[in-house]
Amino acid sequence: MSVIKHCLFLVLLLIHSGFAAGDVREDQLRAGIAAMGRQHYATAMRAWYDLAEAGDAEAQNNIGYLYEEGLGVAQQYDLAMDWYRRAAESGSSEAEHNLGMMYVGGRGVAKSWSQGLMHFRKAAAQGMVESRYMIALSYFEGEGQIRNRRLALEGFRETAAEGYPNSQYMLSFILLDGTDTKAKPAQAWVWASLAMSQGQAQGEEIRDAAQMRLDEREIDDAQFVLSQCEARGLRACVPAIETLP
């Protein structure tokens, strides 16, 4: 299914804040992030390199990403893997996730979902929603472990409720398809709409297909629930979504 292929992606996981004002580490991390925003990748590398060499997990992870994508440096998967491993050993859940994505994508290593899952599980244990999504995806596709659509659905449902757009999209797909659970097009419409609101463009196809299966009253109900999600927050509106047909 092409839909699964397009859900695979490597997330750039950078540090956005959370340190005391004036801290040298914070300044260097932020300088690198600002340089990335300007596409000054060599400047970002210079901002992070000393931190990374000193053992800073976030800087190590970010340098791994620069090497993986060839941003400001020659693309070198072996160096990307090395920096990701160092960051993971320093406690970075983001780096564990990125190692998993390297294995799943076969970037510099033999493609291996089973190896990827080892890293996704470590990152998931630290709360990484992206890795929890990838574990659910592996259950859905039967990649790296036995296919289990029930566990896939549970994983997508949990991470969708946390606001992860790819999970929202996959949940909408499953709820509309009706192969692995009872078809619920109104719920699919809401989840697809929520995914779209976060830039998951494929959600539009699911939303439109779901709408064709709904009558006017059901569409009104789904739109009302969506408005509640936007007004009250996702956690508060999930029970309302689950009442929809």
N, C-alpha and C positions, 0 to 999 in steps of 0.2 A: 504494500500500500504506500503510495507516494506521500500520503499525509503523515506517516510516521517518519519518513526520511526528512521532511521539512521541519519536524519538531526537534531534530537533533541540532544542537548548537553549542558552541563554546562560549560561556559567559565571561566577559572581562570583569573580574571582581576586584575592585579597588577600594581603598579605605577612604571614607568621606569625611570623617570628623571624629570627635569623641575624646580629644586629648586636652590637656591644660594649655591655656594660652601661653605663647612664647616658648613652648617646648621645641627643642631643636629637631627632634624626630618628627613632630607634627609639621613643622615648617618644611622639612625636606619632602615628606609625603605629599603635602598639599602642593608644593612647587611642582612635583612630578605630575600630579593630577591636572594642574593648570596647564602644564606643557602638553599633556595628552589632548586636552580640550582644544588647543591651538594646533594640534598635529605636529608639534615640535618633539618628535619621539627621541631624538638623540639627547635633547635637554632633559627629558624625563629619565632616560637611562642615567645620566650624570647625577640627577637629583637622588636617585634611589640606590646607586651602586654601592656607595660606602656603607649605607645602612644594611644592604643585603649581605655584604661581606662580613659585617659585624654580627650577622645572625638574625636580622629582623625579618620575621616570617612574611609580613605583608609586602615589603620591598622585594623579597626573594620571589614571591609569587608573581608580582607585577613584571619583574625582569624576565621571568619565565614566559610570560605572555608576549613580551616584546620579541623574544627570540622565536617563539612559535609562529608569530604572524609576520616576522621580518620587518618590524617597525623601528626604524632608526639603526638597525643592525641587519646583517645578512641573516636570512631565515635559516635557523639551525635547530632541528627538532631534538637533537641529542643534548644541546645546551638547555633547551626549554625543559626537557625532562629532568635534567640535573637540577636546575633551579627549582622546579616544582617539587622534586623529592626533598631537597633541602628545606623548602618552606613547609612541606607536610611534616617532616621530622621536627620542625620548630613549632608545630601545632596549628598550622593553617588549614582549616577545613576547606577554604577556597582552593588551595593547592591540591588537596586530596581529590576534590571534584574535577579539577582540570587534568590531573593525571588520569582519572577515569575516562574523561573525554578523549584524551590522546589515544588510549587503548581502543575505545569504541570507534574512533575515526581512523585508526591505523596510521597515526601520524608519527613516523619515526620508529614505530614498533609494529610487530605483527598485530593485525586487527584481532581483538579478543574481548568479547563482552564479559567473559568470566573474570578476566583480569580487571576490566573496568569496574565490574560490580564490587570487587574487593575494596576499591577506593571509594566508590559511591557509598558503600555501607559505612565506612569509617567517617565519611563526611556527613552522612545522614545522622549518625549517632551524635554528631555535634550540632545538629539542627539545620543542616543545609537543605533548603527546600528544593533547590535544583537537583540535588542528588536523589532526594526522595522521589522526585518526578522520574528520573532516569531509571530507578529501580522499578517503579510502576510500569514504565514503558517496556522494560525487559520482560516483565510478567505478561504484558499484553502481546508482545511479539514472540515470546518464547526464545529470547536471545540470552544466552549465558545461563539459563536455568529453565526448568520446565514451565511451559505456558500455563498461566493461572489467571484467567480473566476476572475471577472474583477478587483476588488480591490486587490486580491491576486497577479495578474499579474503586476499591477501597483507597488505594494510594492516590489516584487521581482526585477522588472526592475530598480527601483530607487536604491535599495541597491546593486544590481549587478554592476551598473554603478559606485558605490562608492568603488568597489573592494571586496565586501564581498563574499567569495567563495561558501558558501551554497546557497546564492541567485543566484549566477551565475549558479550553478548546477540546481536549481529548474527552473530557466528561460530556460535553455537549454532543460530540460525535457518537459516543456510546449510547447516550440517552435517545438520540434520534434514530440510530441504526436499529436498536431493539434486538440485536442478536444475543447479547450477553446479559441483558436485563430487559424488563418490560419497557417498551418505547414510551417516552414521555416528552413529546415535542415541545410543550410549553416550557418545561424545565430546560430543555436543550436550547430554546430560544433565549432564555435569560442568561445561561452560562456562556453561550456564544457571544451575546451582546456585551457581557462583562469582559470577555477576552478581547473583543474588538476595541473596547475602550482603553485597553492597555497596549494597543498596537498589533495585536494578533490578527493580521489581515485575513487569514484563512477562516476566521470565525464568521465572516460575512456569508460565505457559501452555506454554512450550517444554519445560520439564522434565517436566511431566505428560504431554505428547504423546509425548515421547521414551520415557518409562517404559513406555508402552503397547506399544512396539515391542520391548521387551527381555524376555528370559526371566529367571528368578530368579538364575541364575548371573551373567549379564551385569550385572544390577543390583547384585549383591554386589561385582563387580569395579569397577564405576563408583564405588560408595560407598567402597571401599577407596582408590582413587586420589584421590578428593575428600578423604579424611581425610589422605592424604599431603600434598596441597597445603596443607591447613590447618596441618599439623604442621611441614613442611619449608620452606614458601614456594613461591610459584608458579613461579619460575624452575626450581627443582629438580624439580618434578613435571610440567612440560610434556612431556618425553619419554614419561612414563608415560601421560599423556592420549592421546598420539598412537598408542599401541599398542592402544587400545580400538577395538572395531568401531563 
